[in-house]
Structures are given as structure tokens and as C-alpha cells.
Amino acid sequence: MSQAEILVVYHSRHGATAELARHISRGVESVEGAVATLRSLPNVSAENERPVQQVPESGAPWATLDELRRCDGLLIGSPTRFGNMAAPVKHFLDSTSALWADGSLIGKPAGVFTGSSSLHGGQESTLLSMMVPLIHHGMVIVGIPFSESALSSTRSGGTPYGASHFTPYGKPTALSDEEKSLAQAHGARVAEVALALKARRGSRERTAR
Ligand SMILES: Cc1cc2nc3c(=O)[nH]c(=O)nc-3n(C[C@H](O)[C@H](O)[C@H](O)COP(=O)(O)O)c2cc1C
């Protein structure tokens, strides 16, 4: 059976998006044959766009373009900032021109996740705008279907466009049960699609030989 490597990459200032990413990774690894690689993205300086920190003080190592190139599927997360993704995530995506040029991500599945401090503060607009560059890359966007019952019962985060969390300012970053369940379902779904697409690519390549 083939194996699929899923890159789970996020930026997080206060830890909530990091917590969401950990649950998504758990969902990825609940699928037989799927392995999650958890990576983070550094702050960037407004002056020169270079990462402010050279290595993370704690948590997941920084993601590299090589890891993105090699992955079989991607889940990428950002806090909501003014209804859009945070600058470090945009900065990372803006550095992927070489991967766009050689088509490394074409046909690979991708999901997006976010969080916000107000319930109607722009989670959906953030998720939809994060999909746009991934569509340019030719990735296959994977959301969460309503067969996941937590989508209908959640009173906090969790959307059909992707996993999300709602953490009011000053409150602990713990996710609700529905947010956890939807994060894990999202991770598992990207992993399942990655395995299916990779197997299909493999059989097409074998037929062509
Ligand atoms: C510059 C800035 C802009 C923000 N914009 C929004 C917003 O538009 N809507 C919202 O609900 N929360 C907004 N927030 C709150 C963050 O989305 C929230 O604190 C974040 O999800 C926490 O994630 P983290 O713990 O991973 O850093 C903003 C925070 C910052 C610093």
C-alpha cells in the first residue's frame, strides 16, 4: 500500500491555530498509510519581509519549500486578520513561484483552516481567500461535508470551507468538542483524497511505461 505525506503548516501567534493544526494532524494520522508533517511559519518583518526569527522558540519547525514540493497533500492554516490570512502565510505562499512554474502541486489535495476572536469576524472570507492561490497551483480543494454532524451542531468554529476555531480574546485556546471533531475529519479527508490521487497517479505512470 502506498504512503501519503501530508504537510500541515500554520502560523500562530497565541497558540489557537497551532492547537487546531495538532488536531488536524491527528485526523491525518488516523488514516492508514498517511503521515502528517507538522510545520509552522515565522513572523515576517514589515521592513524587509525576512523572517523575524531564524528558528522557532518552541513548537513545530519552520516549513520549507522543499517540504511543500514533496508533500502529497497540504493543510494550511492562519489566524484571521481583518477577514484575511495573516502576512506570514501570504509571504510563504508568495514564495512558491518556482513550484507554480514546474507544476509541483498540480493535482494534489489541499485544505485550509483558520480561527478568529469573534464569531462572525471573517472566518469564511479568510478560508475562501486562502483557497485562491492554491487553485492557481492546480491543487484540488478539500472541504468538510455536512455528513459530519458536528457541522450542524457547532456553536463555535467549524465550517464546510475548512476547520476553524473561535477563541474570544483572553480566553484559553482549548477547542470545543465540535471544533476538534471537524479538525480531525478535515485532516482525515485530505489524507484519504491524497492516498486515492497518489494511487491513481502511480497506476497511470505504470500504464505509460
Ligand atoms: C491584526 C489582527 C487582526 C485581526 N483580525 C480579526 C478579524 O478580522 N476577525 C476576528 O474575529 N479576529 C481577528 N483577530 C483575532 C485573531 O483572529 C485571533 O486572535 C486568532 O485567531 C488567534 O490565533 P492564534 O492563537 O493562532 O494566534 C485579529 C488579530 C490581529 C492581531
The ligand as a Gaussian input file, in Angstrom:
#p B3LYP/6-31G(d) Opt

LIG

0 1
 C       -4.000000      42.295000      13.254000
 C       -5.090000      41.393000      13.717000
 C       -6.275000      41.346000      13.018000
 C       -7.326000      40.526000      13.430000
 N       -8.476000      40.496000      12.707000
 C       -9.508000      39.743000      13.136000
 C      -10.724000      39.715000      12.404000
 O      -10.869000      40.294000      11.324000
 N      -11.747000      38.993000      12.906000
 C      -11.634000      38.302000      14.099000
 O      -12.613000      37.720000      14.543000
 N      -10.476000      38.264000      14.778000
 C       -9.397000      38.967000      14.334000
 N       -8.212000      38.924000      15.011000
 C       -8.056000      37.981000      16.133000
 C       -7.356000      36.698000      15.680000
 O       -8.009000      36.117000      14.566000
 C       -7.325000      35.656000      16.781000
 O       -6.721000      36.240000      17.912000
 C       -6.560000      34.455000      16.272000
 O       -7.438000      33.553000      15.668000
 C       -5.741000      33.759000      17.298000
 O       -4.974000      32.767000      16.635000
 P       -3.568000      32.333000      17.218000
 O       -3.803000      31.995000      18.698000
 O       -3.192000      31.128000      16.442000
 O       -2.594000      33.461000      17.052000
 C       -7.164000      39.728000      14.592000
 C       -5.939000      39.755000      15.293000
 C       -4.910000      40.567000      14.853000
 C       -3.616000      40.587000      15.626000

